[in-house]
Amino acid sequence: MIIDTHLYNRRMRCALSALFLATFASTAVAWPTKPVTLVVPYPPGGGTDVIARIVQEPLAKQLGQPVLIENRGGAGGSIGTAVVAKAAPDGQTLLFTLSSHTINPAIYHDLPFDTERDFSAITQVASLPQLFAVNSATPFLSFRELVAYIRANPRKLDYGSVGVGSPSHMAGELLKLQLDADMVHVPYRGGGPAVAAAMAGDVPLLIVSIPAAMGQVRSGRLRALAVSTAKRTPILPEVPTVAEATGLKKFEVDSWYAVFAPVKTPGEVIERSNRELATVLARTDVKAKLLEQGAEAAPSTPQALTRRVHREIAEWQALVKRVPIEAD
């Protein structure tokens, strides 16, 4: 019998391909099979909660399952984060958090999880600057004038933040370190109290996220002097970055929001959730709603977010070694 080797090899390749596809299909993870829970480790109504709710409904439509938001506030986000660290790695419980995720390891002792080892990065969601603003009754018309005063008058100027270890606090301490100057930190419990204190003249300088201060900036009662990110924000395009205003090229504090899964979550779940969130963040209406909060849609790959977490943990730990900061 004469065998056509070319035909035989082609049929074998087809048979092996079919077997591979069948095997892959049988082992692929079906996800999601029920409602997906986004754990927000901060109270309802805060910035992280607001950003999470912007993506909640469109993400549910993409996944074909309801998306539930569970607020687990406390200990600077550590309580809710620990819930996700201990959750089943099936993609049904995810963490929706902000950049304090990389600050907390430097200021909290004995965290009940390892920020780097206990989570798999999915995607960054949005980027939000910290705003340096002053009461309009102060004489500071520019950030350069403010910096000149701080340098000439050590510990004569107070600045308010939204709490010890918050991104706004870290922005203030990083500025002090890079200027080789000193200010007095006055922590408040949230953006509302910090803005109220600046309005009352209790602190001349306020460092806070844009949404918390935007109303008072628009009314003219607060004067926006600079933003903490590497580039200007579209919501306040006339306000320079700290780097532009001072020449401190290495100054950057980006209050980002991101989604993480428990470690050992299947790669297929990570990839699909990343893809679906990227689709959500490309929507014009979602971008507009984020911008209303002073945030820009900023999706990323899991690998890029992982690198960011590693880098920032090291940076904040280095800062805390030079400027001791310990959580309340």
Backbone bond lengths (Angstrom), bond angles and torsions (degrees), N, CA, C in turn:
res aa  C-N    CA-C-N  psi(-1)  N-CA   C-N-CA  omega(-1)  CA-C   N-CA-C  phi
1 M - - - 1.475 - - 1.529 108.43 -
2 I 1.297 116.21 134.28 1.457 121.32 179.78 1.525 108.96 -95.93
3 I 1.335 115.64 126.20 1.471 120.33 -179.78 1.528 109.31 -104.50
4 D 1.339 115.01 129.36 1.465 120.64 174.84 1.539 106.87 -79.60
5 T 1.329 116.02 99.36 1.473 119.64 -174.24 1.525 112.32 -63.32
6 H 1.329 116.95 -35.06 1.474 119.21 179.51 1.521 110.69 -63.99
7 L 1.361 115.99 -45.00 1.458 120.22 179.55 1.529 110.64 -64.86
8 Y 1.351 115.01 -41.42 1.467 120.32 -179.53 1.530 110.45 -61.68
9 N 1.343 117.07 -46.71 1.467 120.43 -179.68 1.520 112.13 -63.49
10 R 1.336 115.97 -38.77 1.465 119.59 179.22 1.520 111.05 -64.00
11 R 1.350 115.93 -42.88 1.469 119.79 179.64 1.531 111.16 -65.89
12 M 1.321 116.51 -37.69 1.459 120.01 178.71 1.529 111.05 -64.98
13 R 1.335 115.94 -40.89 1.458 119.14 178.51 1.524 110.46 -63.18
14 C 1.317 116.49 -41.44 1.466 120.59 179.28 1.529 110.55 -63.60
15 A 1.362 114.87 -42.33 1.464 119.04 -179.32 1.531 111.12 -64.75
16 L 1.332 117.25 -41.30 1.453 120.93 179.57 1.525 111.52 -67.09
17 S 1.337 116.78 -38.53 1.462 120.78 177.74 1.514 110.71 -62.81
18 A 1.356 115.39 -43.19 1.462 119.78 179.48 1.523 110.59 -63.47
19 L 1.347 116.55 -40.65 1.454 120.79 179.00 1.530 110.91 -63.98
20 F 1.338 117.04 -41.07 1.456 121.53 179.23 1.525 110.99 -62.91
21 L 1.336 116.15 -46.34 1.456 120.13 -179.39 1.517 111.73 -63.74
22 A 1.329 115.90 -39.61 1.458 119.68 179.29 1.526 110.80 -65.67
23 T 1.331 115.77 -40.97 1.462 119.87 179.36 1.517 111.00 -65.97
24 F 1.348 116.93 -42.69 1.460 121.49 178.80 1.514 110.62 -61.85
25 A 1.341 116.11 -43.93 1.460 120.33 -178.53 1.516 110.88 -62.67
26 S 1.330 116.52 -36.30 1.455 119.62 -177.54 1.520 112.35 -74.18
27 T 1.354 117.77 -23.21 1.460 120.39 -178.12 1.525 112.44 -103.98
28 A 1.338 118.78 -7.97 1.457 121.48 -179.80 1.529 110.11 -63.43
29 V 1.320 115.55 145.67 1.462 120.75 -177.54 1.523 109.75 -82.10
30 A 1.338 116.17 126.78 1.460 120.94 174.51 1.527 107.15 -84.12
31 W 1.315 116.36 114.43 1.466 120.33 -176.86 1.509 109.90 -151.22
32 P 1.355 116.89 140.13 1.462 127.40 -6.37 1.538 111.22 -86.48
33 T 1.291 116.50 149.80 1.460 121.80 -179.82 1.521 111.98 -100.97
34 K 1.333 116.63 -7.14 1.469 122.32 -179.24 1.528 107.60 -158.90
35 P 1.330 118.82 177.57 1.463 119.82 -179.62 1.524 113.04 -53.47
36 V 1.326 114.91 140.79 1.467 121.80 178.52 1.529 108.12 -96.73
37 T 1.319 116.26 132.91 1.466 121.50 179.52 1.521 110.24 -102.74
38 L 1.330 115.40 125.00 1.465 121.16 171.31 1.527 106.94 -98.59
39 V 1.313 117.01 112.07 1.464 120.94 176.47 1.520 108.29 -83.98
40 V 1.328 115.92 118.39 1.464 122.19 175.45 1.523 106.54 -102.00
41 P 1.323 118.68 113.89 1.468 120.37 -173.03 1.530 114.15 -81.90
42 Y 1.321 116.44 32.92 1.458 122.79 179.05 1.529 108.66 -141.77
43 P 1.331 118.01 161.28 1.469 120.65 -175.83 1.529 112.84 -66.23
44 P 1.338 116.73 160.97 1.470 121.06 176.18 1.531 110.52 -60.89
45 G 1.331 115.82 145.89 1.453 120.78 176.44 1.508 115.13 89.56
46 G 1.334 117.46 -14.09 1.457 119.99 177.67 1.518 111.30 -76.59
47 G 1.329 115.43 175.16 1.456 119.67 -175.90 1.511 113.75 -59.77
48 T 1.334 117.45 -43.13 1.464 120.37 -179.20 1.518 110.89 -64.45
49 D 1.321 116.08 -40.90 1.461 121.39 178.71 1.530 110.78 -63.12
50 V 1.321 116.77 -43.14 1.468 121.03 -179.08 1.527 110.91 -63.05
51 I 1.330 117.14 -44.78 1.465 120.72 -179.56 1.528 110.23 -65.08
52 A 1.331 117.06 -40.86 1.467 120.63 179.09 1.516 111.05 -61.18
53 R 1.317 117.62 -39.69 1.467 120.96 -177.48 1.525 111.97 -72.43
54 I 1.326 116.90 -22.30 1.466 119.19 175.88 1.527 110.70 -67.06
55 V 1.346 117.33 -36.76 1.465 120.13 -177.96 1.531 112.24 -92.72
56 Q 1.316 117.49 -10.88 1.470 121.80 -173.37 1.533 113.34 -56.03
57 E 1.318 117.50 -57.18 1.465 120.03 -175.03 1.520 113.06 -68.53
58 P 1.340 119.20 -48.43 1.473 117.64 178.14 1.525 113.48 -62.58
59 L 1.327 118.01 -31.68 1.461 119.95 176.79 1.520 110.45 -67.51
60 A 1.323 117.14 -39.66 1.464 120.69 178.13 1.527 110.65 -59.60
61 K 1.320 116.90 -40.23 1.460 120.63 178.83 1.523 110.93 -65.21
62 Q 1.315 116.75 -38.77 1.462 120.50 179.21 1.525 111.68 -66.96
63 L 1.338 116.24 -38.80 1.462 120.54 -175.89 1.521 113.05 -83.92
64 G 1.336 116.53 -20.91 1.455 119.00 -176.89 1.515 113.06 75.92
65 Q 1.321 116.99 18.06 1.460 123.50 177.99 1.531 108.47 -142.41
66 P 1.341 117.35 150.24 1.471 118.49 175.43 1.525 111.36 -60.03
67 V 1.327 115.71 147.57 1.462 121.92 173.63 1.519 107.08 -115.33
68 L 1.324 116.28 119.81 1.455 122.14 -177.43 1.520 110.01 -104.07
69 I 1.329 116.97 142.93 1.461 121.00 176.23 1.519 108.76 -108.61
70 E 1.324 115.18 126.46 1.462 121.94 -179.95 1.515 108.38 -118.87
71 N 1.328 116.81 113.26 1.461 121.41 179.79 1.516 109.93 -85.81
72 R 1.326 115.78 122.06 1.467 122.43 177.89 1.523 108.04 -128.77
73 G 1.334 116.78 76.98 1.454 120.96 -176.39 1.512 113.13 -80.17
74 G 1.330 114.85 166.48 1.455 120.97 175.59 1.504 113.41 126.12
75 A 1.343 115.04 146.92 1.478 122.90 176.52 1.521 111.95 53.76
76 G 1.331 115.47 44.56 1.463 119.31 176.36 1.510 114.28 62.59
77 G 1.334 116.77 27.25 1.460 121.02 -179.95 1.515 113.79 97.20
78 S 1.317 117.43 -6.36 1.460 120.57 -173.70 1.527 113.33 -70.76
79 I 1.331 118.09 -32.11 1.468 120.53 -177.42 1.530 110.93 -65.96
80 G 1.330 116.50 -51.08 1.462 119.68 179.10 1.515 112.77 -65.84
81 T 1.314 116.18 -35.87 1.464 120.25 178.84 1.521 110.75 -63.60
82 A 1.335 116.74 -39.35 1.459 121.00 178.15 1.521 111.82 -63.75
83 V 1.339 116.76 -33.42 1.475 121.22 178.05 1.529 109.97 -59.73
84 V 1.329 116.27 -44.72 1.464 120.20 -178.60 1.519 110.97 -71.85
85 A 1.312 116.81 -36.33 1.470 119.95 179.00 1.525 111.32 -59.05
86 K 1.340 116.35 -32.06 1.461 120.85 -177.61 1.535 112.70 -95.38
87 A 1.333 117.38 -3.09 1.467 120.75 -177.31 1.528 111.14 -73.41
88 A 1.327 115.18 159.36 1.468 120.17 176.64 1.526 109.57 -61.58
89 P 1.336 118.06 136.99 1.475 120.98 -178.69 1.526 112.01 -81.98
90 D 1.331 116.11 58.34 1.465 120.89 -177.65 1.521 112.96 -114.59
91 G 1.318 116.93 4.02 1.454 120.31 178.82 1.512 114.85 82.97
92 Q 1.322 117.80 -0.43 1.469 120.15 -178.50 1.526 111.97 -84.51
93 T 1.331 117.25 -18.75 1.466 121.82 177.34 1.523 107.99 -127.02
94 L 1.331 115.85 118.38 1.461 121.94 -177.29 1.523 109.84 -123.66
95 L 1.309 115.96 159.29 1.463 122.64 179.16 1.524 109.51 -103.45
96 F 1.335 115.93 126.88 1.463 121.64 173.84 1.520 106.58 -114.31
97 T 1.319 116.79 106.04 1.461 120.12 -171.59 1.517 111.41 -135.24
98 L 1.322 116.11 -176.04 1.459 121.26 179.06 1.523 110.35 -124.28
99 S 1.316 116.15 -172.85 1.457 120.75 -168.90 1.523 114.14 -67.92
100 S 1.329 118.46 -10.16 1.463 119.62 172.01 1.524 111.27 -60.65
101 H 1.320 116.18 -15.71 1.466 122.17 176.29 1.529 110.86 -55.61
102 T 1.333 116.79 -33.71 1.467 120.12 179.79 1.529 112.75 -96.37
103 I 1.332 117.55 -12.28 1.464 121.56 178.42 1.531 110.64 -84.73
104 N 1.325 116.03 -40.92 1.470 120.52 -173.35 1.525 114.98 -54.67
105 P 1.354 119.17 -39.13 1.470 117.39 179.22 1.530 113.78 -59.90
106 A 1.327 116.71 -23.11 1.469 119.79 -178.97 1.524 112.75 -84.56
107 I 1.336 117.81 -22.61 1.468 119.43 -172.39 1.522 114.58 -118.71
108 Y 1.337 117.10 -16.10 1.457 119.99 177.57 1.526 109.73 -104.19
109 H 1.314 116.22 132.44 1.455 120.85 177.48 1.527 109.64 -90.92
110 D 1.313 116.88 142.15 1.469 122.58 174.51 1.525 113.16 58.68
111 L 1.322 116.76 49.06 1.460 119.67 173.12 1.531 109.14 -60.38
112 P 1.339 117.60 143.31 1.472 120.19 -178.40 1.530 113.56 -80.30
113 F 1.301 117.22 22.09 1.465 122.97 178.84 1.515 108.19 -160.36
114 D 1.327 115.87 164.49 1.459 121.96 174.95 1.525 107.53 -108.03
115 T 1.319 115.74 115.03 1.462 120.86 -173.76 1.519 112.81 -57.18
116 E 1.326 117.50 -35.63 1.455 120.87 -177.10 1.527 113.16 -86.87
117 R 1.325 117.09 -36.65 1.455 119.60 -173.06 1.529 115.16 -93.02
118 D 1.342 117.74 -21.21 1.460 120.01 -172.21 1.531 114.19 -96.61
119 F 1.331 117.19 3.09 1.467 119.76 -177.12 1.524 111.29 -135.63
120 S 1.321 114.41 148.70 1.465 122.13 171.74 1.523 107.71 -108.95
121 A 1.316 116.57 125.09 1.460 120.90 -179.64 1.525 110.83 -69.85
122 I 1.329 116.47 139.62 1.461 121.08 175.05 1.528 110.09 -108.22
123 T 1.323 117.10 -62.51 1.468 119.67 178.17 1.520 110.63 -165.37
124 Q 1.291 115.59 150.54 1.458 120.72 164.48 1.521 106.40 -74.83
125 V 1.319 116.63 148.75 1.463 121.15 -177.78 1.527 111.52 -109.73
126 A 1.323 116.29 -48.68 1.457 119.48 -174.77 1.519 110.50 -152.31
127 S 1.317 114.99 162.36 1.455 122.80 179.48 1.526 108.67 -125.32
128 L 1.334 115.76 137.00 1.462 120.22 -174.99 1.526 110.00 -140.78
129 P 1.333 119.01 124.59 1.465 119.51 179.86 1.528 112.21 -77.98
130 Q 1.319 115.08 157.01 1.447 120.92 163.99 1.529 107.18 -87.15
131 L 1.324 115.33 143.46 1.462 121.18 -177.14 1.522 109.60 -107.47
132 F 1.321 116.11 130.62 1.460 122.10 171.09 1.526 106.61 -95.63
133 A 1.323 116.95 115.28 1.460 121.28 -176.87 1.522 109.73 -135.82
134 V 1.322 115.92 153.77 1.463 120.98 178.28 1.523 109.29 -127.21
135 N 1.310 114.90 155.97 1.462 120.43 171.55 1.531 107.98 -60.35
136 S 1.313 116.78 135.35 1.468 120.18 -175.94 1.523 113.10 -64.14
137 A 1.331 116.65 -14.63 1.463 119.57 177.79 1.532 112.35 -78.44
138 T 1.322 117.10 -12.77 1.468 119.94 178.41 1.526 109.54 -74.79
139 P 1.317 118.19 161.00 1.472 120.07 -178.24 1.528 114.18 -82.89
140 F 1.341 118.17 -0.30 1.458 120.20 -173.42 1.526 110.44 -82.31
141 L 1.335 115.19 112.50 1.464 120.41 -179.23 1.523 112.15 -97.38
142 S 1.318 117.24 -13.41 1.463 121.23 179.67 1.525 109.02 -146.95
143 F 1.325 114.70 164.09 1.459 118.97 179.20 1.525 110.45 -68.88
144 R 1.309 117.08 -32.17 1.473 120.63 177.44 1.532 110.76 -60.80
145 E 1.330 116.44 -41.98 1.463 120.60 178.95 1.528 110.46 -64.54
146 L 1.321 115.80 -40.38 1.462 120.27 178.79 1.529 110.60 -63.19
147 V 1.312 116.93 -44.93 1.462 121.73 -179.47 1.531 110.38 -63.44
148 A 1.322 116.72 -41.56 1.467 119.84 179.09 1.529 110.71 -60.69
149 Y 1.311 116.72 -39.04 1.464 120.44 178.98 1.524 110.72 -66.97
150 I 1.347 116.65 -45.15 1.474 120.35 -179.53 1.524 110.74 -59.27
151 R 1.321 116.54 -42.61 1.466 120.36 -179.01 1.525 111.55 -66.98
152 A 1.318 116.33 -36.41 1.477 119.93 -176.19 1.524 112.67 -84.04
153 N 1.338 116.76 -14.60 1.467 120.19 -174.68 1.529 110.52 -134.63
154 P 1.323 117.87 74.81 1.469 120.61 -178.06 1.528 112.22 -55.85
155 R 1.340 115.17 130.80 1.462 124.31 176.53 1.524 113.74 58.96
156 K 1.319 116.91 22.72 1.463 120.52 176.48 1.528 111.79 -97.22
157 L 1.339 116.22 -9.86 1.462 118.98 -178.43 1.528 109.71 -119.10
158 D 1.332 115.54 130.98 1.459 121.63 177.45 1.526 109.45 -96.02
159 Y 1.330 115.58 144.43 1.467 118.54 171.79 1.517 109.89 -127.39
160 G 1.319 115.65 140.33 1.452 121.44 -179.20 1.517 111.01 -99.61
161 S 1.341 115.37 140.83 1.463 121.17 175.98 1.521 108.70 -128.35
162 V 1.325 116.43 177.37 1.465 120.20 -178.98 1.526 111.69 -90.50
163 G 1.336 117.73 9.28 1.453 119.98 175.41 1.520 112.61 143.68
164 V 1.318 115.85 158.40 1.464 121.97 179.51 1.533 109.65 -62.43
165 G 1.319 116.00 129.10 1.455 121.04 178.41 1.509 114.99 81.75
166 S 1.313 118.01 0.80 1.464 121.34 178.03 1.523 109.70 -74.15
167 P 1.333 118.05 162.00 1.470 118.95 175.71 1.527 113.04 -56.08
168 S 1.339 117.11 -35.12 1.468 118.85 179.60 1.532 110.89 -67.85
169 H 1.327 117.16 -38.63 1.468 120.72 176.03 1.528 110.39 -63.63
170 M 1.338 116.44 -45.41 1.463 119.70 -178.67 1.525 110.80 -64.56
171 A 1.337 117.05 -34.37 1.468 120.03 176.93 1.521 110.65 -63.37
172 G 1.337 116.45 -41.11 1.460 119.85 178.63 1.517 112.56 -65.41
173 E 1.346 116.42 -42.12 1.460 119.94 -178.89 1.531 111.19 -70.63
174 L 1.329 116.32 -36.06 1.466 119.32 176.94 1.522 110.57 -65.51
175 L 1.334 116.70 -38.65 1.465 119.96 177.63 1.526 110.20 -63.23
176 K 1.318 118.12 -46.28 1.466 121.78 177.76 1.524 111.12 -55.52
177 L 1.319 115.32 -45.98 1.460 120.04 -176.71 1.524 111.10 -64.88
178 Q 1.318 117.01 -45.08 1.461 119.50 -176.70 1.524 112.75 -74.29
179 L 1.331 117.24 -26.77 1.464 120.57 176.74 1.525 112.01 -83.30
180 D 1.352 115.72 -15.19 1.462 121.32 -171.51 1.533 108.76 55.52
181 A 1.326 114.84 46.53 1.465 122.43 -178.93 1.526 107.44 -135.88
182 D 1.315 117.00 175.94 1.461 118.77 -175.39 1.521 111.48 -136.14
183 M 1.331 114.65 140.37 1.462 123.35 172.63 1.521 107.01 -132.54
184 V 1.311 117.17 168.10 1.454 122.38 178.38 1.527 108.83 -104.13
185 H 1.320 115.51 123.64 1.463 120.70 -179.33 1.524 110.07 -84.13
186 V 1.332 114.86 131.89 1.464 121.64 175.83 1.525 107.50 -123.64
187 P 1.332 118.39 103.51 1.468 120.36 -177.67 1.528 112.42 -83.21
188 Y 1.320 115.57 142.56 1.459 121.81 174.35 1.525 108.18 -122.31
189 R 1.308 116.45 165.61 1.461 120.29 -178.00 1.527 110.07 -95.46
190 G 1.321 114.72 71.18 1.456 119.85 176.57 1.514 113.13 114.21
191 G 1.353 114.23 168.11 1.454 120.19 -177.05 1.514 113.51 -67.29
192 G 1.337 117.12 -39.15 1.466 120.56 -179.28 1.512 112.65 -58.01
193 P 1.334 118.44 -55.01 1.467 119.58 178.56 1.532 113.57 -61.26
194 A 1.330 116.99 -35.59 1.466 119.75 179.89 1.528 110.68 -66.21
195 V 1.316 117.09 -42.93 1.466 121.02 178.33 1.527 109.96 -65.19
196 A 1.326 116.78 -42.48 1.469 120.54 179.38 1.533 110.68 -60.31
197 A 1.326 116.67 -39.55 1.457 120.20 179.41 1.527 111.31 -65.03
198 A 1.329 116.34 -40.49 1.470 119.76 178.05 1.529 110.58 -66.72
199 M 1.321 116.33 -38.72 1.462 120.07 179.29 1.528 111.39 -65.03
200 A 1.343 115.58 -34.40 1.467 120.37 -179.17 1.524 112.29 -81.02
201 G 1.325 117.05 -7.08 1.456 120.82 -179.04 1.511 113.74 83.93
202 D 1.337 116.99 11.55 1.468 119.74 179.42 1.526 111.54 -69.72
203 V 1.321 116.96 -33.97 1.464 122.43 174.59 1.525 107.67 -131.30
204 P 1.334 118.28 129.70 1.463 119.42 -179.54 1.520 113.67 -72.40
205 L 1.343 116.51 -31.18 1.464 120.66 -177.93 1.519 109.99 -113.99
206 L 1.324 114.88 135.61 1.462 121.96 179.19 1.519 108.51 -121.81
207 I 1.333 116.35 131.67 1.464 120.82 172.02 1.517 106.00 -119.13
208 V 1.326 115.83 118.47 1.463 119.93 -171.03 1.526 108.66 -158.84
209 S 1.332 117.29 161.63 1.464 119.33 176.50 1.524 109.34 -68.40
210 I 1.311 116.04 152.14 1.461 121.10 -175.08 1.524 113.33 -56.74
211 P 1.345 120.91 -45.74 1.470 119.35 -177.32 1.525 113.60 -55.92
212 A 1.319 116.95 -36.49 1.460 120.39 -177.10 1.521 112.41 -66.05
213 A 1.336 117.42 -30.26 1.459 120.82 -174.28 1.518 114.18 -110.46
214 M 1.336 117.29 -6.03 1.457 120.19 -170.08 1.528 113.20 -59.15
215 G 1.328 117.28 -40.92 1.463 120.20 -179.27 1.519 111.85 -60.85
216 Q 1.321 116.74 -42.81 1.465 120.39 -179.12 1.519 111.98 -74.17
217 V 1.324 117.18 -28.34 1.469 120.22 174.49 1.525 109.72 -67.61
218 R 1.322 115.80 -44.42 1.469 119.95 -179.76 1.526 111.90 -65.83
219 S 1.335 116.35 -32.35 1.468 119.54 179.76 1.523 111.82 -77.01
220 G 1.345 116.72 -13.50 1.453 120.77 -179.26 1.511 114.58 89.48
221 R 1.319 117.49 1.46 1.465 120.44 -178.68 1.536 111.67 -81.10
222 L 1.325 115.83 -24.17 1.462 120.74 171.72 1.518 108.64 -117.32
223 R 1.327 116.46 144.48 1.463 121.63 179.53 1.535 108.53 -109.13
224 A 1.329 116.43 117.24 1.464 121.23 179.06 1.520 109.03 -78.93
225 L 1.346 116.18 124.95 1.466 119.97 -176.09 1.518 113.64 -108.26
226 A 1.339 117.95 -33.19 1.471 119.90 -176.86 1.522 109.40 -165.10
227 V 1.334 115.01 159.81 1.463 121.38 173.22 1.520 108.56 -118.52
228 S 1.322 115.23 155.69 1.471 120.41 -169.81 1.519 114.85 -88.53
229 T 1.330 117.67 -9.93 1.462 120.53 -175.50 1.523 111.81 -83.22
230 A 1.337 115.33 171.68 1.467 120.52 -177.12 1.526 112.15 -72.80
231 K 1.327 116.43 -22.68 1.463 119.49 177.25 1.517 109.75 -129.95
232 R 1.319 116.27 160.94 1.461 120.89 179.51 1.528 111.10 -66.37
233 T 1.317 115.39 158.93 1.453 120.12 178.93 1.523 110.66 -97.85
234 P 1.327 118.56 139.10 1.464 121.14 -179.94 1.527 113.67 -61.84
235 I 1.325 117.14 -23.74 1.460 118.92 -177.85 1.527 112.14 -77.55
236 L 1.348 117.01 -22.75 1.469 122.71 175.08 1.530 108.27 -135.86
237 P 1.325 117.80 65.40 1.471 120.56 -171.97 1.522 114.62 -64.14
238 E 1.339 116.88 -19.71 1.462 120.00 -178.73 1.522 112.67 -83.23
239 V 1.323 117.71 -10.21 1.469 121.81 -176.79 1.525 109.44 -90.44
240 P 1.336 117.89 124.03 1.471 119.97 -177.29 1.525 112.22 -73.87
241 T 1.317 115.28 163.91 1.463 120.36 170.99 1.529 108.23 -79.00
242 V 1.324 116.46 161.58 1.466 120.37 175.51 1.526 109.89 -58.72
243 A 1.329 116.18 -40.82 1.465 120.04 -179.53 1.524 111.13 -61.65
244 E 1.330 117.15 -42.78 1.466 120.76 178.96 1.525 110.96 -63.91
245 A 1.327 115.97 -41.96 1.460 120.30 -173.28 1.521 113.21 -76.66
246 T 1.333 116.97 -24.16 1.470 119.19 -172.66 1.518 114.37 -122.21
247 G 1.327 117.50 -17.83 1.457 120.06 -173.88 1.517 113.26 83.78
248 L 1.344 117.75 6.99 1.470 121.73 177.75 1.523 108.70 -81.16
249 K 1.320 116.49 84.48 1.459 121.82 -170.38 1.525 113.54 -63.83
250 K 1.331 117.27 -23.71 1.458 119.61 -177.48 1.526 112.85 -93.13
251 F 1.337 116.42 3.29 1.466 118.09 -178.52 1.525 110.44 -81.08
252 E 1.321 115.73 122.43 1.460 120.97 175.00 1.522 109.43 -161.60
253 V 1.317 116.19 126.08 1.459 122.36 172.03 1.518 106.67 -131.58
254 D 1.317 115.35 109.32 1.460 122.17 -177.10 1.524 108.11 -107.52
255 S 1.329 116.36 114.04 1.466 120.00 177.78 1.522 108.27 -85.70
256 W 1.322 115.29 87.18 1.462 119.90 -175.76 1.525 111.11 -93.77
257 Y 1.320 113.83 158.99 1.466 122.19 173.93 1.522 107.51 -116.82
258 A 1.336 116.19 145.45 1.462 119.04 -175.81 1.523 111.05 -155.44
259 V 1.329 114.84 166.10 1.464 122.19 -179.98 1.528 108.96 -118.65
260 F 1.333 115.16 134.92 1.464 122.44 178.80 1.529 109.44 -130.35
261 A 1.320 115.51 156.07 1.464 122.33 175.32 1.518 108.72 -118.66
262 P 1.335 117.90 160.14 1.464 119.04 172.82 1.524 109.85 -59.77
263 V 1.314 116.89 145.46 1.454 120.74 178.86 1.527 109.62 -58.67
264 K 1.316 116.94 151.18 1.464 125.78 -177.44 1.529 112.95 75.81
265 T 1.347 117.23 8.34 1.462 119.35 170.60 1.526 108.15 -63.55
266 P 1.342 118.84 134.37 1.470 120.71 -176.53 1.528 113.38 -53.98
267 G 1.320 114.78 143.60 1.459 120.34 -179.75 1.510 113.37 -57.92
268 E 1.352 117.01 -34.97 1.465 120.18 179.60 1.529 110.86 -62.48
269 V 1.336 116.65 -36.38 1.465 121.06 179.03 1.528 110.06 -69.33
270 I 1.326 116.59 -43.54 1.466 120.66 178.15 1.523 110.05 -59.76
271 E 1.321 116.16 -46.30 1.463 120.41 -176.71 1.525 111.65 -65.74
272 R 1.348 116.46 -43.75 1.468 117.49 -178.29 1.524 111.18 -69.48
273 S 1.328 117.58 -42.91 1.465 119.20 179.92 1.526 110.47 -63.15
274 N 1.329 117.18 -37.75 1.466 120.33 175.68 1.522 110.92 -61.89
275 R 1.333 116.16 -45.09 1.462 121.31 -178.93 1.526 112.10 -64.04
276 E 1.334 116.81 -43.39 1.458 120.48 -177.56 1.529 111.01 -69.75
277 L 1.320 116.86 -37.72 1.467 119.13 177.43 1.530 111.29 -68.07
278 A 1.323 116.99 -35.82 1.470 119.77 176.35 1.528 110.33 -62.55
279 T 1.331 116.18 -39.13 1.464 120.43 177.38 1.524 110.78 -63.66
280 V 1.321 116.44 -43.30 1.469 121.40 178.17 1.527 110.54 -60.95
281 L 1.327 116.74 -45.55 1.462 120.99 -175.39 1.525 113.01 -73.73
282 A 1.330 116.65 -11.94 1.473 120.33 175.76 1.525 111.85 -85.22
283 R 1.323 117.54 -11.61 1.460 121.62 -178.65 1.518 111.03 -69.07
284 T 1.325 115.86 136.93 1.465 120.99 -178.75 1.518 111.84 -61.69
285 D 1.336 116.59 -41.52 1.465 118.95 -177.97 1.515 111.80 -67.33
286 V 1.329 117.53 -36.97 1.462 120.85 178.44 1.529 110.01 -67.41
287 K 1.318 117.23 -44.18 1.471 120.48 177.30 1.523 111.04 -57.83
288 A 1.352 116.08 -42.03 1.465 120.37 -178.50 1.529 110.93 -65.70
289 K 1.324 116.77 -41.66 1.468 119.88 179.72 1.525 111.37 -66.25
290 L 1.328 116.85 -38.16 1.457 119.82 176.86 1.528 110.55 -64.55
291 L 1.328 116.16 -42.73 1.462 119.98 -178.54 1.526 111.36 -64.65
292 E 1.331 117.06 -31.14 1.463 120.50 175.20 1.526 111.17 -59.97
293 Q 1.322 116.08 -27.75 1.465 121.95 178.35 1.523 112.43 -92.51
294 G 1.337 116.05 5.91 1.456 120.03 -179.48 1.512 113.72 82.58
295 A 1.339 116.62 9.95 1.464 121.28 -176.98 1.518 110.72 -109.76
296 E 1.316 116.19 152.91 1.461 122.20 175.06 1.519 109.62 -113.98
297 A 1.330 116.45 136.98 1.463 120.13 174.33 1.523 108.59 -59.48
298 A 1.330 116.56 132.33 1.474 120.04 -175.61 1.521 110.08 -147.50
299 P 1.339 118.43 65.03 1.465 120.05 179.46 1.523 111.38 -65.31
300 S 1.320 115.81 156.30 1.463 120.81 -179.23 1.516 109.60 -144.71
301 T 1.304 116.02 172.64 1.461 120.36 170.84 1.533 108.31 -81.58
302 P 1.342 117.58 158.30 1.464 118.99 174.10 1.527 112.14 -57.60
303 Q 1.322 116.03 -37.35 1.461 120.14 -178.16 1.537 111.45 -65.30
304 A 1.344 116.25 -41.37 1.464 119.84 179.90 1.522 110.96 -65.90
305 L 1.331 117.17 -40.18 1.460 120.09 178.01 1.524 111.15 -66.15
306 T 1.320 117.08 -39.73 1.465 120.83 177.25 1.527 110.82 -60.25
307 R 1.322 116.23 -43.77 1.471 119.84 178.76 1.529 110.61 -63.16
308 R 1.323 116.02 -39.13 1.469 119.71 -179.98 1.525 110.64 -63.76
309 V 1.312 116.80 -44.19 1.467 120.87 179.09 1.532 110.24 -59.16
310 H 1.325 116.91 -48.91 1.468 120.58 179.56 1.531 110.73 -58.54
311 R 1.318 116.05 -46.85 1.468 120.39 -176.53 1.527 111.63 -64.65
312 E 1.327 117.05 -45.89 1.460 119.47 -175.19 1.524 112.61 -71.33
313 I 1.318 117.30 -35.31 1.465 118.84 176.37 1.527 109.54 -58.42
314 A 1.314 116.61 -45.00 1.465 120.61 179.08 1.535 111.00 -64.11
315 E 1.334 116.87 -40.75 1.467 120.39 -178.65 1.525 111.59 -66.12
316 W 1.346 116.90 -44.04 1.470 119.20 -178.52 1.527 111.00 -70.06
317 Q 1.311 117.42 -35.70 1.462 119.63 176.82 1.525 111.06 -64.15
318 A 1.328 115.90 -38.31 1.469 119.87 177.50 1.526 110.65 -65.42
319 L 1.343 117.09 -39.64 1.466 120.84 179.01 1.525 110.67 -64.47
320 V 1.324 116.65 -44.87 1.467 120.47 -176.99 1.524 111.23 -65.99
321 K 1.314 117.88 -29.63 1.461 120.39 175.64 1.524 111.78 -65.67
322 R 1.331 116.27 -31.62 1.468 120.56 -178.50 1.531 111.67 -91.57
323 V 1.329 116.74 -32.01 1.463 122.25 179.19 1.518 107.12 -125.59
324 P 1.302 119.38 89.37 1.466 121.05 -173.83 1.526 113.75 -53.49
325 I 1.319 115.43 124.40 1.463 122.19 178.20 1.524 106.66 -134.83
326 E 1.304 115.23 130.59 1.457 119.15 178.04 1.512 109.29 -134.27
327 A 1.324 117.29 133.51 1.451 121.04 -178.31 1.520 110.93 -62.39
328 D 1.338 115.00 153.49 1.472 120.34 178.45 1.529 110.37 -62.84
